[in-house]
């Protein structure tokens, strides 16, 4: 019986370990951005050992939410952790060392609109990242009369200023200029002329 060459074995083990470490590094680098709360979302807010301070809270159209002893808090555009920290801070004036838990119970605020020459124009709710091609698919695709290379994506910034971004369907369909196929944000409108 031959004994395996330990040098080859160690090199193989080292290569395997380096590959595994590189893979773990890549997974961490591709970690998704945390969910940002939107108007229309329903949050479950509770305070440990305080039964009276447990409620489902609707995020209002203005982006705020209300909770007993806390008052109004801006929730829209913030992460769950950011809102939890602010609620916890405000409650600490009334309760020593409060332990606040906030969970998104229902996602109702992530909506995009697809209008124009598509088979099913309308409002579409999404619960995971959604790009332009996926939104067009949700709308049943374009009609035969659509100008596919003149599609516009309308988006408002935090100050209410609207901007338009051109989308050329034929390029993306052929695997070119894929940077046009952006992830949509809540409130975006895809216009298919």
N, C-alpha and C positions, 0 to 999 in steps of 0.2 A: 504494500500500500504506500502510495506517495503522499507526502505531506504537502499541502498547498503552499505556494510561495507567499510568505507573509508580506513581502514588500508590495506585490500586486494586490493582495487583499486590502492592505492599508490604503493604497492609492485609490482603489475602488470605493472603499468606505468614506474616504475624505471627499472624493468627487460627489458621492451621493449626499453627504452632509452639506456640502457647499450648494448643491442644486436645491436641496430642501430649504436652506436658509435664504437663498435668492428667491425662491417661490414664496416663502413667508413674507419677505420684504415687499414683493410685488403685490401681494394680497393686501398688505397694510397700506401701500401707496394708493391703491384703487378704492379705498374705503369711501363709501358714498357720503355725501354731505347730509347732515342731520335734517330731519323733516322740519319745515317752517310752517307754523300755524297760519291758517287762512280764515277770513270771515266765513261763517257758515259751519265751521268745525264745532263739534261738541266735545268738551273736555270733562273728564271725571276728576274732581278735585277733592282730596280728603286730607284731614289732619289727624295724625295718630293720637289716640286716646281722647279725641274730641268728636263724639258722635254728632253733635249739632253742626259741626263744620265738615259736612260731606255733601257734595252736590254735583249734579250735572250742570255744566255751564256752557251756554251757547256764545260763541264769538260773534259779536254784532257786526253789521255791515261796515261800521266805522273802524273795525279792528280791535275794539276794546271788549273787555269782559268785566263782570262785577262779581265780587265774592264777599260774604259777611266779614266784617272787621277790617277788610282790606280795601274795600271801595273799588274804584275803577283801575284796571291795569291794561296797558296796551299789550295785546297778545299777537296780533297779526304781524307776520314777517319775522317773528322770533322763534327760537327753538323752545321745546318743552322745558328744558333745563333752565333757560333764561327766565321764563315765566315763573317756574317753580322757585327760583332763587329770589325773585322780587316778592312773590307772595309770602315766602318764608320770612324775608326781612321785615315786611310790614306787619306780619302777625307777631313777630318777636316783641313788639311794643305791648302786646296784650297777654301773650302766652310765653312763659320761659322755655327756651329751646324747642320751638315747634318743629315737628317733622312732617313736612308737606309732601304729598305725592300727587303728581298730575299725570294723567294718561289721556291720550287721544282716543276717545270712545268711538267717534264717528267722523270720517273725513267727508265733509260736504262742501268745502270751500274751494277745492281745486277744480276749476272749470275753465274750459277753453271753448271758443266758438268757431265754427267753420261755416262760412256763408258763401253764396254765389253759386256757380255752376257745378255743384256736387249733387249726388243722388239723394242724400239725406242731410240737408243743412240743419244746423241747430247747435244746442249747447251740450257739451260732453263733459261728464265728471270723470276724473282720473285719480287713482290712488297710488300710482307708481310713476316714475319718470316717463314722459310722453314726448316723442319728437314729432316733427311736421308730417313725415310720411305716415306715421301711425295715426295721427289725427285725421289725415285724409282718408285713411282706410276706415276709421270709425264712421266717417261721413259717407261711406259707400263708394268712395272714389269719385273722380271727376266725370262729368257728362262729356259726350263727344263734341260739344260746342265750346268747351273750356279752353282758355289760353293758358296752357300749363306752364309756360315759361315766363308768365307775368304774375304769378302768385305773389301776394304780399302778406307779411306777418306784421300785424299792428300790435304794439306794446306800449303801455304807459309806465313811466318811471314813478318813483315815490312822490314826485312833485306834481304828478298829473299830466306831464308833458308827454305827448304821444309821438312815437317814431315808427317808421315803416322799414321793413327789411325785405328785400327781394328774394324769391325762391324760384329757381329754375328746375322744374320737375325732371325734364329730360336729362339734365346733367347728373342729378342724383340717381336717377333710374339706371344710368349706365355706369355708376360707381365713380363718378367724377365730382369734384367740388363738394365732397361730403360734409364740409364744414357748414354748408347752408342748412343741413338737416339738424337744426338746433333743437335743444330740449325746450319745450314750451313752458311758460310760467302761467300761473293762475291769472285769468283775465285776458290772455292773449286771444287775438282774433286772426284766423287764417282766411284771407279773402281770395277766392278763385274766380277771376273775371271770365 
